[in-house]
């Protein structure tokens, strides 16, 4: 195993860990959105719901970029 193989392996491991953490955050945000939308007055939480949706969208883009990078390594 050469040094470059070790570097590739650690890069893949780092990206896999990042992907796992982002997946977890997205899942928690989705649960948060569901909870806020199911409350008695969801309009009261509109800004939090909007922010959560925007974060989910951004993190989903990040996941796609991580997947793309993992394929290129």
CHARMM internal coordinates of N, CA and C (Angstrom, degrees):
IC EDIT
DIST 1 N 1 CA 1.4544
DIST 1 CA 1 C 1.5247
ANGL 1 N 1 CA 1 C 108.61
DIST 1 C 2 N 1.3159
ANGL 1 CA 1 C 2 N 116.90
DIHE 1 N 1 CA 1 C 2 N 124.38
DIST 2 N 2 CA 1.4580
ANGL 1 C 2 N 2 CA 119.96
DIHE 1 CA 1 C 2 N 2 CA 178.53
DIST 2 CA 2 C 1.5217
ANGL 2 N 2 CA 2 C 110.08
DIHE 1 C 2 N 2 CA 2 C -88.83
DIST 2 C 3 N 1.3071
ANGL 2 CA 2 C 3 N 116.51
DIHE 2 N 2 CA 2 C 3 N 170.44
DIST 3 N 3 CA 1.4603
ANGL 2 C 3 N 3 CA 121.86
DIHE 2 CA 2 C 3 N 3 CA -178.39
DIST 3 CA 3 C 1.5180
ANGL 3 N 3 CA 3 C 111.06
DIHE 2 C 3 N 3 CA 3 C -60.29
DIST 3 C 4 N 1.3342
ANGL 3 CA 3 C 4 N 117.50
DIHE 3 N 3 CA 3 C 4 N -36.81
DIST 4 N 4 CA 1.4646
ANGL 3 C 4 N 4 CA 120.33
DIHE 3 CA 3 C 4 N 4 CA -178.78
DIST 4 CA 4 C 1.5284
ANGL 4 N 4 CA 4 C 111.11
DIHE 3 C 4 N 4 CA 4 C -65.16
DIST 4 C 5 N 1.3256
ANGL 4 CA 4 C 5 N 118.36
DIHE 4 N 4 CA 4 C 5 N -34.96
DIST 5 N 5 CA 1.4632
ANGL 4 C 5 N 5 CA 121.28
DIHE 4 CA 4 C 5 N 5 CA 177.12
DIST 5 CA 5 C 1.5188
ANGL 5 N 5 CA 5 C 110.52
DIHE 4 C 5 N 5 CA 5 C -65.65
DIST 5 C 6 N 1.3142
ANGL 5 CA 5 C 6 N 116.79
DIHE 5 N 5 CA 5 C 6 N -39.71
DIST 6 N 6 CA 1.4535
ANGL 5 C 6 N 6 CA 121.29
DIHE 5 CA 5 C 6 N 6 CA 178.29
DIST 6 CA 6 C 1.5226
ANGL 6 N 6 CA 6 C 110.83
DIHE 5 C 6 N 6 CA 6 C -64.14
DIST 6 C 7 N 1.3070
ANGL 6 CA 6 C 7 N 116.20
DIHE 6 N 6 CA 6 C 7 N -40.35
DIST 7 N 7 CA 1.4611
ANGL 6 C 7 N 7 CA 121.68
DIHE 6 CA 6 C 7 N 7 CA 179.27
DIST 7 CA 7 C 1.5276
ANGL 7 N 7 CA 7 C 110.57
DIHE 6 C 7 N 7 CA 7 C -65.75
DIST 7 C 8 N 1.3322
ANGL 7 CA 7 C 8 N 116.76
DIHE 7 N 7 CA 7 C 8 N -42.29
DIST 8 N 8 CA 1.4672
ANGL 7 C 8 N 8 CA 121.10
DIHE 7 CA 7 C 8 N 8 CA 177.65
DIST 8 CA 8 C 1.5216
ANGL 8 N 8 CA 8 C 110.56
DIHE 7 C 8 N 8 CA 8 C -62.07
DIST 8 C 9 N 1.3325
ANGL 8 CA 8 C 9 N 115.41
DIHE 8 N 8 CA 8 C 9 N -43.69
DIST 9 N 9 CA 1.4590
ANGL 8 C 9 N 9 CA 120.46
DIHE 8 CA 8 C 9 N 9 CA -179.31
DIST 9 CA 9 C 1.5223
ANGL 9 N 9 CA 9 C 111.10
DIHE 8 C 9 N 9 CA 9 C -62.06
DIST 9 C 10 N 1.3341
ANGL 9 CA 9 C 10 N 117.31
DIHE 9 N 9 CA 9 C 10 N -44.11
DIST 10 N 10 CA 1.4553
ANGL 9 C 10 N 10 CA 119.92
DIHE 9 CA 9 C 10 N 10 CA -179.94
DIST 10 CA 10 C 1.5234
ANGL 10 N 10 CA 10 C 110.93
DIHE 9 C 10 N 10 CA 10 C -68.85
DIST 10 C 11 N 1.3317
ANGL 10 CA 10 C 11 N 117.11
DIHE 10 N 10 CA 10 C 11 N -33.07
DIST 11 N 11 CA 1.4631
ANGL 10 C 11 N 11 CA 120.37
DIHE 10 CA 10 C 11 N 11 CA 176.34
DIST 11 CA 11 C 1.5214
ANGL 11 N 11 CA 11 C 110.84
DIHE 10 C 11 N 11 CA 11 C -64.94
DIST 11 C 12 N 1.3211
ANGL 11 CA 11 C 12 N 115.60
DIHE 11 N 11 CA 11 C 12 N -44.75
DIST 12 N 12 CA 1.4640
ANGL 11 C 12 N 12 CA 119.77
DIHE 11 CA 11 C 12 N 12 CA 179.08
DIST 12 CA 12 C 1.5258
ANGL 12 N 12 CA 12 C 110.45
DIHE 11 C 12 N 12 CA 12 C -63.80
DIST 12 C 13 N 1.3206
ANGL 12 CA 12 C 13 N 116.70
DIHE 12 N 12 CA 12 C 13 N -42.24
DIST 13 N 13 CA 1.4654
ANGL 12 C 13 N 13 CA 120.41
DIHE 12 CA 12 C 13 N 13 CA 178.63
DIST 13 CA 13 C 1.5229
ANGL 13 N 13 CA 13 C 110.74
DIHE 12 C 13 N 13 CA 13 C -62.60
DIST 13 C 14 N 1.3277
ANGL 13 CA 13 C 14 N 116.81
DIHE 13 N 13 CA 13 C 14 N -42.00
DIST 14 N 14 CA 1.4625
ANGL 13 C 14 N 14 CA 120.55
DIHE 13 CA 13 C 14 N 14 CA 178.61
DIST 14 CA 14 C 1.5116
ANGL 14 N 14 CA 14 C 112.08
DIHE 13 C 14 N 14 CA 14 C -63.67
DIST 14 C 15 N 1.3239
ANGL 14 CA 14 C 15 N 116.52
DIHE 14 N 14 CA 14 C 15 N -43.10
DIST 15 N 15 CA 1.4582
ANGL 14 C 15 N 15 CA 120.66
DIHE 14 CA 14 C 15 N 15 CA 178.54
DIST 15 CA 15 C 1.5250
ANGL 15 N 15 CA 15 C 111.31
DIHE 14 C 15 N 15 CA 15 C -66.59
DIST 15 C 16 N 1.3248
ANGL 15 CA 15 C 16 N 116.75
DIHE 15 N 15 CA 15 C 16 N -38.30
DIST 16 N 16 CA 1.4704
ANGL 15 C 16 N 16 CA 120.37
DIHE 15 CA 15 C 16 N 16 CA 178.45
DIST 16 CA 16 C 1.5299
ANGL 16 N 16 CA 16 C 110.34
DIHE 15 C 16 N 16 CA 16 C -64.35
DIST 16 C 17 N 1.3227
ANGL 16 CA 16 C 17 N 116.45
DIHE 16 N 16 CA 16 C 17 N -40.47
DIST 17 N 17 CA 1.4716
ANGL 16 C 17 N 17 CA 120.48
DIHE 16 CA 16 C 17 N 17 CA 178.22
DIST 17 CA 17 C 1.5290
ANGL 17 N 17 CA 17 C 110.33
DIHE 16 C 17 N 17 CA 17 C -65.73
DIST 17 C 18 N 1.3231
ANGL 17 CA 17 C 18 N 116.63
DIHE 17 N 17 CA 17 C 18 N -42.84
DIST 18 N 18 CA 1.4635
ANGL 17 C 18 N 18 CA 120.62
DIHE 17 CA 17 C 18 N 18 CA 178.28
DIST 18 CA 18 C 1.5313
ANGL 18 N 18 CA 18 C 110.14
DIHE 17 C 18 N 18 CA 18 C -61.65
DIST 18 C 19 N 1.3360
ANGL 18 CA 18 C 19 N 116.16
DIHE 18 N 18 CA 18 C 19 N -43.36
DIST 19 N 19 CA 1.4674
ANGL 18 C 19 N 19 CA 120.75
DIHE 18 CA 18 C 19 N 19 CA 178.85
DIST 19 CA 19 C 1.5245
ANGL 19 N 19 CA 19 C 110.95
DIHE 18 C 19 N 19 CA 19 C -60.07
DIST 19 C 20 N 1.3131
ANGL 19 CA 19 C 20 N 116.47
DIHE 19 N 19 CA 19 C 20 N -43.27
DIST 20 N 20 CA 1.4583
ANGL 19 C 20 N 20 CA 120.79
DIHE 19 CA 19 C 20 N 20 CA 179.99
DIST 20 CA 20 C 1.5324
ANGL 20 N 20 CA 20 C 111.08
DIHE 19 C 20 N 20 CA 20 C -63.47
DIST 20 C 21 N 1.3187
ANGL 20 CA 20 C 21 N 116.67
DIHE 20 N 20 CA 20 C 21 N -43.45
DIST 21 N 21 CA 1.4607
ANGL 20 C 21 N 21 CA 120.34
DIHE 20 CA 20 C 21 N 21 CA -179.96
DIST 21 CA 21 C 1.5305
ANGL 21 N 21 CA 21 C 111.33
DIHE 20 C 21 N 21 CA 21 C -65.86
DIST 21 C 22 N 1.3206
ANGL 21 CA 21 C 22 N 116.54
DIHE 21 N 21 CA 21 C 22 N -41.57
DIST 22 N 22 CA 1.4679
ANGL 21 C 22 N 22 CA 119.94
DIHE 21 CA 21 C 22 N 22 CA 179.30
DIST 22 CA 22 C 1.5216
ANGL 22 N 22 CA 22 C 110.28
DIHE 21 C 22 N 22 CA 22 C -66.48
DIST 22 C 23 N 1.3297
ANGL 22 CA 22 C 23 N 117.77
DIHE 22 N 22 CA 22 C 23 N -40.11
DIST 23 N 23 CA 1.4683
ANGL 22 C 23 N 23 CA 121.18
DIHE 22 CA 22 C 23 N 23 CA 176.03
DIST 23 CA 23 C 1.5309
ANGL 23 N 23 CA 23 C 110.28
DIHE 22 C 23 N 23 CA 23 C -56.82
DIST 23 C 24 N 1.3157
ANGL 23 CA 23 C 24 N 116.17
DIHE 23 N 23 CA 23 C 24 N -43.07
DIST 24 N 24 CA 1.4604
ANGL 23 C 24 N 24 CA 121.32
DIHE 23 CA 23 C 24 N 24 CA 179.84
DIST 24 CA 24 C 1.5313
ANGL 24 N 24 CA 24 C 111.15
DIHE 23 C 24 N 24 CA 24 C -63.41
DIST 24 C 25 N 1.3147
ANGL 24 CA 24 C 25 N 116.30
DIHE 24 N 24 CA 24 C 25 N -43.93
DIST 25 N 25 CA 1.4654
ANGL 24 C 25 N 25 CA 120.40
DIHE 24 CA 24 C 25 N 25 CA 179.76
DIST 25 CA 25 C 1.5255
ANGL 25 N 25 CA 25 C 110.63
DIHE 24 C 25 N 25 CA 25 C -64.26
DIST 25 C 26 N 1.3292
ANGL 25 CA 25 C 26 N 116.93
DIHE 25 N 25 CA 25 C 26 N -43.13
DIST 26 N 26 CA 1.4653
ANGL 25 C 26 N 26 CA 120.92
DIHE 25 CA 25 C 26 N 26 CA 179.24
DIST 26 CA 26 C 1.5330
ANGL 26 N 26 CA 26 C 109.71
DIHE 25 C 26 N 26 CA 26 C -60.87
DIST 26 C 27 N 1.3220
ANGL 26 CA 26 C 27 N 116.50
DIHE 26 N 26 CA 26 C 27 N -44.11
DIST 27 N 27 CA 1.4611
ANGL 26 C 27 N 27 CA 120.25
DIHE 26 CA 26 C 27 N 27 CA 179.18
DIST 27 CA 27 C 1.5346
ANGL 27 N 27 CA 27 C 110.87
DIHE 26 C 27 N 27 CA 27 C -60.06
DIST 27 C 28 N 1.3150
ANGL 27 CA 27 C 28 N 116.97
DIHE 27 N 27 CA 27 C 28 N -44.20
DIST 28 N 28 CA 1.4700
ANGL 27 C 28 N 28 CA 120.72
DIHE 27 CA 27 C 28 N 28 CA 179.26
DIST 28 CA 28 C 1.5256
ANGL 28 N 28 CA 28 C 111.47
DIHE 27 C 28 N 28 CA 28 C -64.98
DIST 28 C 29 N 1.3192
ANGL 28 CA 28 C 29 N 116.73
DIHE 28 N 28 CA 28 C 29 N -39.54
DIST 29 N 29 CA 1.4640
ANGL 28 C 29 N 29 CA 120.15
DIHE 28 CA 28 C 29 N 29 CA 177.93
DIST 29 CA 29 C 1.5280
ANGL 29 N 29 CA 29 C 110.95
DIHE 28 C 29 N 29 CA 29 C -64.71
DIST 29 C 30 N 1.3256
ANGL 29 CA 29 C 30 N 116.91
DIHE 29 N 29 CA 29 C 30 N -40.90
DIST 30 N 30 CA 1.4640
ANGL 29 C 30 N 30 CA 120.04
DIHE 29 CA 29 C 30 N 30 CA 178.36
DIST 30 CA 30 C 1.5243
ANGL 30 N 30 CA 30 C 111.22
DIHE 29 C 30 N 30 CA 30 C -62.32
DIST 30 C 31 N 1.3270
ANGL 30 CA 30 C 31 N 116.27
DIHE 30 N 30 CA 30 C 31 N -40.18
DIST 31 N 31 CA 1.4667
ANGL 30 C 31 N 31 CA 119.94
DIHE 30 CA 30 C 31 N 31 CA 176.67
DIST 31 CA 31 C 1.5193
ANGL 31 N 31 CA 31 C 110.70
DIHE 30 C 31 N 31 CA 31 C -65.50
DIST 31 C 32 N 1.3230
ANGL 31 CA 31 C 32 N 116.79
DIHE 31 N 31 CA 31 C 32 N -38.44
DIST 32 N 32 CA 1.4617
ANGL 31 C 32 N 32 CA 121.02
DIHE 31 CA 31 C 32 N 32 CA 178.47
DIST 32 CA 32 C 1.5215
ANGL 32 N 32 CA 32 C 110.75
DIHE 31 C 32 N 32 CA 32 C -63.53
DIST 32 C 33 N 1.3324
ANGL 32 CA 32 C 33 N 116.89
DIHE 32 N 32 CA 32 C 33 N -44.91
DIST 33 N 33 CA 1.4608
ANGL 32 C 33 N 33 CA 120.94
DIHE 32 CA 32 C 33 N 33 CA 178.05
DIST 33 CA 33 C 1.5246
ANGL 33 N 33 CA 33 C 109.99
DIHE 32 C 33 N 33 CA 33 C -59.28
DIST 33 C 34 N 1.3150
ANGL 33 CA 33 C 34 N 116.66
DIHE 33 N 33 CA 33 C 34 N -46.35
DIST 34 N 34 CA 1.4669
ANGL 33 C 34 N 34 CA 120.49
DIHE 33 CA 33 C 34 N 34 CA 179.78
DIST 34 CA 34 C 1.5305
ANGL 34 N 34 CA 34 C 110.36
DIHE 33 C 34 N 34 CA 34 C -59.45
DIST 34 C 35 N 1.3200
ANGL 34 CA 34 C 35 N 116.91
DIHE 34 N 34 CA 34 C 35 N -44.71
DIST 35 N 35 CA 1.4659
ANGL 34 C 35 N 35 CA 121.18
DIHE 34 CA 34 C 35 N 35 CA -179.70
DIST 35 CA 35 C 1.5226
ANGL 35 N 35 CA 35 C 110.90
DIHE 34 C 35 N 35 CA 35 C -62.13
DIST 35 C 36 N 1.3262
ANGL 35 CA 35 C 36 N 116.71
DIHE 35 N 35 CA 35 C 36 N -47.56
DIST 36 N 36 CA 1.4616
ANGL 35 C 36 N 36 CA 120.08
DIHE 35 CA 35 C 36 N 36 CA -178.35
DIST 36 CA 36 C 1.5207
ANGL 36 N 36 CA 36 C 111.85
DIHE 35 C 36 N 36 CA 36 C -65.50
DIST 36 C 37 N 1.3335
ANGL 36 CA 36 C 37 N 117.06
DIHE 36 N 36 CA 36 C 37 N -39.01
DIST 37 N 37 CA 1.4635
ANGL 36 C 37 N 37 CA 120.07
DIHE 36 CA 36 C 37 N 37 CA 179.85
DIST 37 CA 37 C 1.5296
ANGL 37 N 37 CA 37 C 112.59
DIHE 36 C 37 N 37 CA 37 C -70.39
DIST 37 C 38 N 1.3174
ANGL 37 CA 37 C 38 N 116.88
DIHE 37 N 37 CA 37 C 38 N -23.11
DIST 38 N 38 CA 1.4601
ANGL 37 C 38 N 38 CA 119.06
DIHE 37 CA 37 C 38 N 38 CA -178.49
DIST 38 CA 38 C 1.5335
ANGL 38 N 38 CA 38 C 112.82
DIHE 37 C 38 N 38 CA 38 C -91.07
DIST 38 C 39 N 1.3106
ANGL 38 CA 38 C 39 N 116.97
DIHE 38 N 38 CA 38 C 39 N -2.25
DIST 39 N 39 CA 1.4673
ANGL 38 C 39 N 39 CA 120.26
DIHE 38 CA 38 C 39 N 39 CA 177.76
DIST 39 CA 39 C 1.5215
ANGL 39 N 39 CA 39 C 109.88
DIHE 38 C 39 N 39 CA 39 C -69.78
DIST 39 C 40 N 1.3029
ANGL 39 CA 39 C 40 N 115.53
DIHE 39 N 39 CA 39 C 40 N 163.13
DIST 40 N 40 CA 1.4631
ANGL 39 C 40 N 40 CA 122.28
DIHE 39 CA 39 C 40 N 40 CA -176.99
DIST 40 CA 40 C 1.5144
ANGL 40 N 40 CA 40 C 114.66
DIHE 39 C 40 N 40 CA 40 C -55.42
DIST 40 C 41 N 1.3021
ANGL 40 CA 40 C 41 N 117.79
DIHE 40 N 40 CA 40 C 41 N -41.44
DIST 41 N 41 CA 1.4618
ANGL 40 C 41 N 41 CA 121.55
DIHE 40 CA 40 C 41 N 41 CA -179.71
DIST 41 CA 41 C 1.5305
ANGL 41 N 41 CA 41 C 109.71
DIHE 40 C 41 N 41 CA 41 C -124.94
DIST 41 C 42 N 1.3425
ANGL 41 CA 41 C 42 N 117.38
DIHE 41 N 41 CA 41 C 42 N 79.10
DIST 42 N 42 CA 1.4707
ANGL 41 C 42 N 42 CA 119.35
DIHE 41 CA 41 C 42 N 42 CA -175.95
DIST 42 CA 42 C 1.5310
ANGL 42 N 42 CA 42 C 113.16
DIHE 41 C 42 N 42 CA 42 C -62.18
DIST 42 C 43 N 1.3454
ANGL 42 CA 42 C 43 N 118.75
DIHE 42 N 42 CA 42 C 43 N -25.22
DIST 43 N 43 CA 1.4631
ANGL 42 C 43 N 43 CA 120.89
DIHE 42 CA 42 C 43 N 43 CA 178.31
DIST 43 CA 43 C 1.5259
ANGL 43 N 43 CA 43 C 110.92
DIHE 42 C 43 N 43 CA 43 C -61.50
DIST 43 C 44 N 1.2826
ANGL 43 CA 43 C 44 N 116.24
DIHE 43 N 43 CA 43 C 44 N -29.24
DIST 44 N 44 CA 1.4608
ANGL 43 C 44 N 44 CA 122.08
DIHE 43 CA 43 C 44 N 44 CA 179.40
DIST 44 CA 44 C 1.5323
ANGL 44 N 44 CA 44 C 111.11
DIHE 43 C 44 N 44 CA 44 C -64.18
DIST 44 C 45 N 1.3265
ANGL 44 CA 44 C 45 N 116.46
DIHE 44 N 44 CA 44 C 45 N -25.64
DIST 45 N 45 CA 1.4651
ANGL 44 C 45 N 45 CA 122.53
DIHE 44 CA 44 C 45 N 45 CA -176.86
DIST 45 CA 45 C 1.5339
ANGL 45 N 45 CA 45 C 111.73
DIHE 44 C 45 N 45 CA 45 C -108.91
DIST 45 C 46 N 1.3363
ANGL 45 CA 45 C 46 N 116.94
DIHE 45 N 45 CA 45 C 46 N 17.44
DIST 46 N 46 CA 1.4594
ANGL 45 C 46 N 46 CA 121.77
DIHE 45 CA 45 C 46 N 46 CA -174.02
DIST 46 CA 46 C 1.5301
ANGL 46 N 46 CA 46 C 111.87
DIHE 45 C 46 N 46 CA 46 C -55.90
DIST 46 C 47 N 1.3287
ANGL 46 CA 46 C 47 N 118.60
DIHE 46 N 46 CA 46 C 47 N -42.59
DIST 47 N 47 CA 1.4687
ANGL 46 C 47 N 47 CA 119.65
DIHE 46 CA 46 C 47 N 47 CA -177.46
DIST 47 CA 47 C 1.5279
ANGL 47 N 47 CA 47 C 111.20
DIHE 46 C 47 N 47 CA 47 C -66.86
DIST 47 C 48 N 1.3371
ANGL 47 CA 47 C 48 N 117.42
DIHE 47 N 47 CA 47 C 48 N -39.99
DIST 48 N 48 CA 1.4637
ANGL 47 C 48 N 48 CA 120.18
DIHE 47 CA 47 C 48 N 48 CA 177.61
DIST 48 CA 48 C 1.5214
ANGL 48 N 48 CA 48 C 111.54
DIHE 47 C 48 N 48 CA 48 C -65.72
DIST 48 C 49 N 1.3222
ANGL 48 CA 48 C 49 N 116.08
DIHE 48 N 48 CA 48 C 49 N -38.82
DIST 49 N 49 CA 1.4630
ANGL 48 C 49 N 49 CA 120.85
DIHE 48 CA 48 C 49 N 49 CA 179.13
DIST 49 CA 49 C 1.5303
ANGL 49 N 49 CA 49 C 110.11
DIHE 48 C 49 N 49 CA 49 C -65.27
DIST 49 C 50 N 1.3329
ANGL 49 CA 49 C 50 N 116.07
DIHE 49 N 49 CA 49 C 50 N -44.75
DIST 50 N 50 CA 1.4596
ANGL 49 C 50 N 50 CA 120.97
DIHE 49 CA 49 C 50 N 50 CA 178.87
DIST 50 CA 50 C 1.5246
ANGL 50 N 50 CA 50 C 110.76
DIHE 49 C 50 N 50 CA 50 C -61.11
DIST 50 C 51 N 1.3256
ANGL 50 CA 50 C 51 N 116.35
DIHE 50 N 50 CA 50 C 51 N -45.42
DIST 51 N 51 CA 1.4667
ANGL 50 C 51 N 51 CA 120.83
DIHE 50 CA 50 C 51 N 51 CA 179.25
DIST 51 CA 51 C 1.5279
ANGL 51 N 51 CA 51 C 110.74
DIHE 50 C 51 N 51 CA 51 C -60.91
DIST 51 C 52 N 1.3209
ANGL 51 CA 51 C 52 N 116.99
DIHE 51 N 51 CA 51 C 52 N -43.57
DIST 52 N 52 CA 1.4659
ANGL 51 C 52 N 52 CA 120.52
DIHE 51 CA 51 C 52 N 52 CA 179.30
DIST 52 CA 52 C 1.5259
ANGL 52 N 52 CA 52 C 110.91
DIHE 51 C 52 N 52 CA 52 C -62.45
DIST 52 C 53 N 1.3374
ANGL 52 CA 52 C 53 N 117.61
DIHE 52 N 52 CA 52 C 53 N -42.17
DIST 53 N 53 CA 1.4627
ANGL 52 C 53 N 53 CA 121.19
DIHE 52 CA 52 C 53 N 53 CA 178.46
DIST 53 CA 53 C 1.5324
ANGL 53 N 53 CA 53 C 110.64
DIHE 52 C 53 N 53 CA 53 C -62.28
DIST 53 C 54 N 1.3222
ANGL 53 CA 53 C 54 N 116.56
DIHE 53 N 53 CA 53 C 54 N -41.68
DIST 54 N 54 CA 1.4653
ANGL 53 C 54 N 54 CA 119.77
DIHE 53 CA 53 C 54 N 54 CA 179.28
DIST 54 CA 54 C 1.5251
ANGL 54 N 54 CA 54 C 111.26
DIHE 53 C 54 N 54 CA 54 C -65.93
DIST 54 C 55 N 1.3082
ANGL 54 CA 54 C 55 N 116.90
DIHE 54 N 54 CA 54 C 55 N -38.72
DIST 55 N 55 CA 1.4663
ANGL 54 C 55 N 55 CA 120.23
DIHE 54 CA 54 C 55 N 55 CA 177.71
DIST 55 CA 55 C 1.5239
ANGL 55 N 55 CA 55 C 110.79
DIHE 54 C 55 N 55 CA 55 C -65.86
DIST 55 C 56 N 1.3191
ANGL 55 CA 55 C 56 N 116.76
DIHE 55 N 55 CA 55 C 56 N -41.57
DIST 56 N 56 CA 1.4667
ANGL 55 C 56 N 56 CA 120.52
DIHE 55 CA 55 C 56 N 56 CA 178.03
DIST 56 CA 56 C 1.5257
ANGL 56 N 56 CA 56 C 109.73
DIHE 55 C 56 N 56 CA 56 C -60.19
DIST 56 C 57 N 1.3212
ANGL 56 CA 56 C 57 N 116.92
DIHE 56 N 56 CA 56 C 57 N -43.63
DIST 57 N 57 CA 1.4635
ANGL 56 C 57 N 57 CA 120.51
DIHE 56 CA 56 C 57 N 57 CA 179.73
DIST 57 CA 57 C 1.5274
ANGL 57 N 57 CA 57 C 110.73
DIHE 56 C 57 N 57 CA 57 C -62.47
DIST 57 C 58 N 1.3311
ANGL 57 CA 57 C 58 N 116.97
DIHE 57 N 57 CA 57 C 58 N -46.00
DIST 58 N 58 CA 1.4675
ANGL 57 C 58 N 58 CA 120.81
DIHE 57 CA 57 C 58 N 58 CA -179.53
DIST 58 CA 58 C 1.5295
ANGL 58 N 58 CA 58 C 111.42
DIHE 57 C 58 N 58 CA 58 C -63.64
DIST 58 C 59 N 1.3175
ANGL 58 CA 58 C 59 N 116.73
DIHE 58 N 58 CA 58 C 59 N -43.12
DIST 59 N 59 CA 1.4587
ANGL 58 C 59 N 59 CA 120.18
DIHE 58 CA 58 C 59 N 59 CA -179.47
DIST 59 CA 59 C 1.5221
ANGL 59 N 59 CA 59 C 111.77
DIHE 58 C 59 N 59 CA 59 C -68.93
DIST 59 C 60 N 1.3225
ANGL 59 CA 59 C 60 N 117.34
DIHE 59 N 59 CA 59 C 60 N -32.13
DIST 60 N 60 CA 1.4583
ANGL 59 C 60 N 60 CA 121.07
DIHE 59 CA 59 C 60 N 60 CA 176.55
DIST 60 CA 60 C 1.5326
ANGL 60 N 60 CA 60 C 109.99
DIHE 59 C 60 N 60 CA 60 C -66.17
DIST 60 C 61 N 1.3236
ANGL 60 CA 60 C 61 N 116.53
DIHE 60 N 60 CA 60 C 61 N -39.06
DIST 61 N 61 CA 1.4704
ANGL 60 C 61 N 61 CA 120.28
DIHE 60 CA 60 C 61 N 61 CA 175.12
DIST 61 CA 61 C 1.5212
ANGL 61 N 61 CA 61 C 109.53
DIHE 60 C 61 N 61 CA 61 C -62.50
DIST 61 C 62 N 1.3332
ANGL 61 CA 61 C 62 N 116.69
DIHE 61 N 61 CA 61 C 62 N -43.92
DIST 62 N 62 CA 1.4690
ANGL 61 C 62 N 62 CA 120.81
DIHE 61 CA 61 C 62 N 62 CA 178.96
DIST 62 CA 62 C 1.5203
ANGL 62 N 62 CA 62 C 111.08
DIHE 61 C 62 N 62 CA 62 C -60.26
DIST 62 C 63 N 1.3310
ANGL 62 CA 62 C 63 N 117.20
DIHE 62 N 62 CA 62 C 63 N -40.78
DIST 63 N 63 CA 1.4677
ANGL 62 C 63 N 63 CA 120.43
DIHE 62 CA 62 C 63 N 63 CA 177.74
DIST 63 CA 63 C 1.5265
ANGL 63 N 63 CA 63 C 111.15
DIHE 62 C 63 N 63 CA 63 C -61.06
DIST 63 C 64 N 1.3209
ANGL 63 CA 63 C 64 N 116.53
DIHE 63 N 63 CA 63 C 64 N -41.78
DIST 64 N 64 CA 1.4558
ANGL 63 C 64 N 64 CA 120.27
DIHE 63 CA 63 C 64 N 64 CA 178.38
DIST 64 CA 64 C 1.5205
ANGL 64 N 64 CA 64 C 112.07
DIHE 63 C 64 N 64 CA 64 C -62.36
DIST 64 C 65 N 1.3254
ANGL 64 CA 64 C 65 N 115.93
DIHE 64 N 64 CA 64 C 65 N -40.56
DIST 65 N 65 CA 1.4641
ANGL 64 C 65 N 65 CA 120.14
DIHE 64 CA 64 C 65 N 65 CA 178.59
DIST 65 CA 65 C 1.5258
ANGL 65 N 65 CA 65 C 111.37
DIHE 64 C 65 N 65 CA 65 C -67.76
DIST 65 C 66 N 1.3225
ANGL 65 CA 65 C 66 N 116.62
DIHE 65 N 65 CA 65 C 66 N -37.35
DIST 66 N 66 CA 1.4722
ANGL 65 C 66 N 66 CA 120.06
DIHE 65 CA 65 C 66 N 66 CA 177.00
DIST 66 CA 66 C 1.5244
ANGL 66 N 66 CA 66 C 110.12
DIHE 65 C 66 N 66 CA 66 C -64.16
DIST 66 C 67 N 1.3192
ANGL 66 CA 66 C 67 N 116.57
DIHE 66 N 66 CA 66 C 67 N -44.47
DIST 67 N 67 CA 1.4677
ANGL 66 C 67 N 67 CA 120.78
DIHE 66 CA 66 C 67 N 67 CA 178.92
DIST 67 CA 67 C 1.5253
ANGL 67 N 67 CA 67 C 110.21
DIHE 66 C 67 N 67 CA 67 C -59.94
DIST 67 C 68 N 1.3197
ANGL 67 CA 67 C 68 N 116.27
DIHE 67 N 67 CA 67 C 68 N -43.86
DIST 68 N 68 CA 1.4606
ANGL 67 C 68 N 68 CA 121.14
DIHE 67 CA 67 C 68 N 68 CA 179.78
DIST 68 CA 68 C 1.5263
ANGL 68 N 68 CA 68 C 110.69
DIHE 67 C 68 N 68 CA 68 C -62.09
DIST 68 C 69 N 1.3198
ANGL 68 CA 68 C 69 N 116.34
DIHE 68 N 68 CA 68 C 69 N -44.09
DIST 69 N 69 CA 1.4623
ANGL 68 C 69 N 69 CA 120.60
DIHE 68 CA 68 C 69 N 69 CA -179.84
DIST 69 CA 69 C 1.5261
ANGL 69 N 69 CA 69 C 111.01
DIHE 68 C 69 N 69 CA 69 C -65.30
DIST 69 C 70 N 1.3362
ANGL 69 CA 69 C 70 N 117.14
DIHE 69 N 69 CA 69 C 70 N -38.78
DIST 70 N 70 CA 1.4631
ANGL 69 C 70 N 70 CA 120.20
DIHE 69 CA 69 C 70 N 70 CA 179.44
DIST 70 CA 70 C 1.5197
ANGL 70 N 70 CA 70 C 111.41
DIHE 69 C 70 N 70 CA 70 C -63.92
DIST 70 C 71 N 1.3137
ANGL 70 CA 70 C 71 N 117.38
DIHE 70 N 70 CA 70 C 71 N -33.78
DIST 71 N 71 CA 1.4674
ANGL 70 C 71 N 71 CA 120.74
DIHE 70 CA 70 C 71 N 71 CA 178.23
DIST 71 CA 71 C 1.5222
ANGL 71 N 71 CA 71 C 111.43
DIHE 70 C 71 N 71 CA 71 C -71.45
DIST 71 C 72 N 1.3334
ANGL 71 CA 71 C 72 N 116.62
DIHE 71 N 71 CA 71 C 72 N -28.27
DIST 72 N 72 CA 1.4628
ANGL 71 C 72 N 72 CA 121.07
DIHE 71 CA 71 C 72 N 72 CA -177.18
DIST 72 CA 72 C 1.5166
ANGL 72 N 72 CA 72 C 113.60
DIHE 71 C 72 N 72 CA 72 C -84.43
DIST 72 C 73 N 1.3201
ANGL 72 CA 72 C 73 N 117.21
DIHE 72 N 72 CA 72 C 73 N -12.08
DIST 73 N 73 CA 1.4821
ANGL 72 C 73 N 73 CA 119.98
DIHE 72 CA 72 C 73 N 73 CA -178.02
DIST 73 CA 73 C 1.5186
ANGL 73 N 73 CA 73 C 109.30
DIHE 72 C 73 N 73 CA 73 C -81.80
END
COOR INIT
IC SEED 1 N 1 CA 1 C
IC BUILD
